[in-house]
Amino acid sequence: MEGFFEMFSYSFMIRALVVGIPVALCAALLGVSLVLKRYSMIGDGLSHVGFGALAIAAAFNLAPLHVAVPIVVIAAFLLLRLSENSKINGDSAIAIISSSALAIGVIIATMANGMNTDINSYLFGSILATSDSDAVLSLILSAVVIVLFIFCYNRIFAVTFDETFARATGTKTNVYNMVIALLTALTIVLGMRIMGTLLISSLIIFPALTSMRVCKTFKKVIVCSAILSVVCFVVGVSASYMLETPTGASIVATNIVAFVLFWIVGKVKNSN
């Protein structure tokens, strides 16, 4: 407990928690819809695009988030358009964009500065990577994501479960699919600094899948995912500090433990 309270004396730990908790909450809210729409790997694809954008920003000494946010948002809309093309399915579109962006990012990073520590922090995450300006921008964008999700909740619910029926009832499904893509893009960019390119998609996938082991309604899964994501993030960051392990990996490991526990509880519940 002494070590737990000690970490709050460091400004970088406070900053990581202040930025990470809203991002974990956003990822959990969007993750339920993405998993149910079988589109959960969009987070992995957009994170690779984000790496390319961050590499460009590092090469030209630009503000990372100011460069990454518009590029990843554009990529999310492009990914949505490619997925709607019958000749290119969702998985193929994600593979095309993610591999291209990752290759471009590695080339730019190598030619400009080499694969330095800063670029490695983008790949694997770093609790020290978030600056004060990044923290302020992250909080603002996280608030935008949460407000938009709450405001569009009913439409997102309809588009998630039966897009064809929602379209037949007059819902502008393309608009709300774009809203989901926009919110996901913002969440991915915000979370990459702490979780890293290779692990950020776990924030989207794990809480939703874990909650579904026990909860059976959309609203219950949403609430459970949100609480679980925040708890796992705080526990993971705390474990990272006390055990001196990588932040992103510690958060993912915590989510794995939670998934196993919920899976066991779900099995016992079903058997009874």
N, C-alpha and C positions, 0 to 999 in steps of 0.2 A: 504493500500500500504506500510505503514511503517513496518508492520509485515511481509509482503512478502519479502521486501528487507533485513529485519533483519535476516531472516533464512539463508541467504547466508553468514552470518558471522560465521556460525558453520561448522566445517570441516565435521562432519558426514552428514550434509544435502547436502553439495557439493558432497561428496562421493556417497551418495544414488542416486543423480540425474545423476552423471557421469556413474554409473553402470546401473541404472534403465532405462534410456532412450534408450541405445542400446538394452537392453533385451526386452523392450516393442516393439521396432522396429522389432526385430527378431521374436517375438511371433506373431505379426500382419502379417508378410510376410508368415510365415508357417501356420498360422491359416486359411487362405483362402483355401489352398489346403486340409488341414485336415477336414475342415467343408464340403467342396464339396465332399470329398471322404467318408463322413459320418464316420469319424474316429476321431472326435474332442475330445472324451473322453480319447484318449491316453495320453493327458496331465495330466489328473487326475490320471491315472494308474501309469505313470512314476513319478509323484510327490510323490506318496506313497512309491515307490521304493527309491526315493531320501531321504525320511524321514528315512527309515531303514538304508541307507548308512550313513546319518549324525549322527544317533544315535550310530552307530558303531564307527564312528570317535570320537564322544564326549566321549564314554566310554573308548577308548584307547588313548585319548589325541592326536589325529592325526589331520592334516590339513583337514578341512571339505570337501573342493572342490576337493582336491587330492584324496580323497576316493570316493566321490559321483559321480564324472564325469565318471570314468571307469565302475562303477557298473551300473549306469543308462543307459549308452550306450549299455552295454551287455544286459540289460533288454529290451531295445528297439528292438534290433535285435531278441531276443528270442520271444518277443511279435509279431513281424512281422512273424516269422516262425510259431508260433502257429496259427496266423490268417489265414495263407495260408493252414492250415490243415482243410480239409472239415468237420472233426469231431468236431472241436472247432472253433466257429465263433469269430469275433473280440471282441464283447462285453463280451463273456465268458472268452476269454483270458485275457482281461484287468481286469476283476473281480478276476480271479485266482491270477494273479501276484500282483495286488494292495493290495488285502486283506492279502495275505501271507506276503508281505514286511512290511505292516503297523503293523501286529501282531508281527513279528520278531523285528521290531524297538522298539515297546512299551516294549516288554519283556527285550530286551537288556538295554534300557534306565532305566527301573525300577530296574533291578538287579544291574546295575553299580552305578548310581547316584540318582535314583529316578527321577520323572518327574520335573526336576528343571526348572528354568527360561529360560535357554539356549535352552532346548528341546522345551519348549512352544513357543519360538520365531520361531522355525522351523515349528511348526504347524500353527501359525497364522501370522507369519512375524514380522520383527522388523527392523526399519530403522537404528538401532544401530548395527545390526548383521554383517555388512560387514566390514571387516578389510582392511587395505591398500593392503596387499598381495592378498586378495580376489578380490579387485577392479582391480588390474593389470591383474590378470588371467581372470577375467570376461570381461575386455575390449578386451583382445587378442582373447578369444574364440568368443565373439560377432562379432568381425571383420571377423573371419574365417567363421562364419555362414552366414553373409551378403554377403561375397565374393563368397562363394560356391552357395548360392541361386541365385545370379545374373548370375554366370557362367553357372548354370544348369537350368536357367529359362525356356527355350523353352522345355526342356525334362520334367521338372516338370509340365509344363502346359499340355503337351500331356498325361502324366500319370494320371493327375488329372481328365481330362474330359473323356477320353476314353482309358482305359488301354489296352483293347483287340486290338483296332485299332493300338495303339502305338506299341504293341508287333508285330503285323502283318507287320508293316513298318520297322521292324528291330531294334526298340528301346529296349535296355536292361532294361525292366521295373523293374526287380528284383533289379538291381543296383540302379536305381533312387528311388525306394521305400525305399531302405536301406539308401540312402542319406537323404531322408525326415525324416526317423526315427532317424538318427544320429543327424541332425540339431535340431530336436524337443527335443531329450534327452539333448543336450547341453543347449538349451534355458530354459528348465524346471529347470535344476540344477542351472543355473545362477539366475533365477528369484525367486527361493524358499526362499532365504535369506531375501528378502524384502517382498514378497507377502505371503509366508508361504505355507505349503503343501496343505492346504484345499482350497486355493484361487488362486493358480498359474494358473490353467486351465482357469480362467476367462480372463487372458491376451491373450489367444489363441482364445477363442470362441467369446467374445463380439465384438471386433473391426470388425471381418469378418462379423458376423451377422448384426451388425449395418450398415455397409457400403452397404450390400446387400439390405437394405430397399430402397436405393436411386439409387445406381449405378448398371448397368446391364451388363457390360463387365468385363472380368477377370482383365485386366490391370487397369481399373478405380477402381475396388474393392480393388486391391492390394495397389494402391497409397492412396486411401481414408482411408483404414485400417491402413496403416503405419502412416499417419498424425494424425488420430483420436487416435490411441493407445498412441502416444507420448504426445499429448495434454492432454488426460485423465490422463496419468501417472503424468505429471507435476502438473496438477490441483489437483489430488488426494493427492499427497505428500504435496503440499502447504496447502490444507485443513486439512490434518492430523496434520501438525505442528501448525497451527493457532487455530484449534479447539481441539487439544490434543486427537485425536481419533486414533485408530489403523491404521497403514499405509495401509496394504493390504485391509482392509474393506473400507477405504476411497476411494481407487483407484477403487474398484469394484462398489461402490455407484456412483462414477462419470461416470463410463461406463454404468450403468443402466440409469442414466439421459440422456446420449447421445443416448442410444438405443431408449428410449421413444420419444425423439425429432426427431430422424431420421425416426422413424416409423410414426409419425404424418406427417412429410414432405413427406414421401413416399405415404401415403394415399391421401394427398391433390394433389400431383403430378399425381397420377393415376386417380383421379376423374376428373382432368382437361384434 
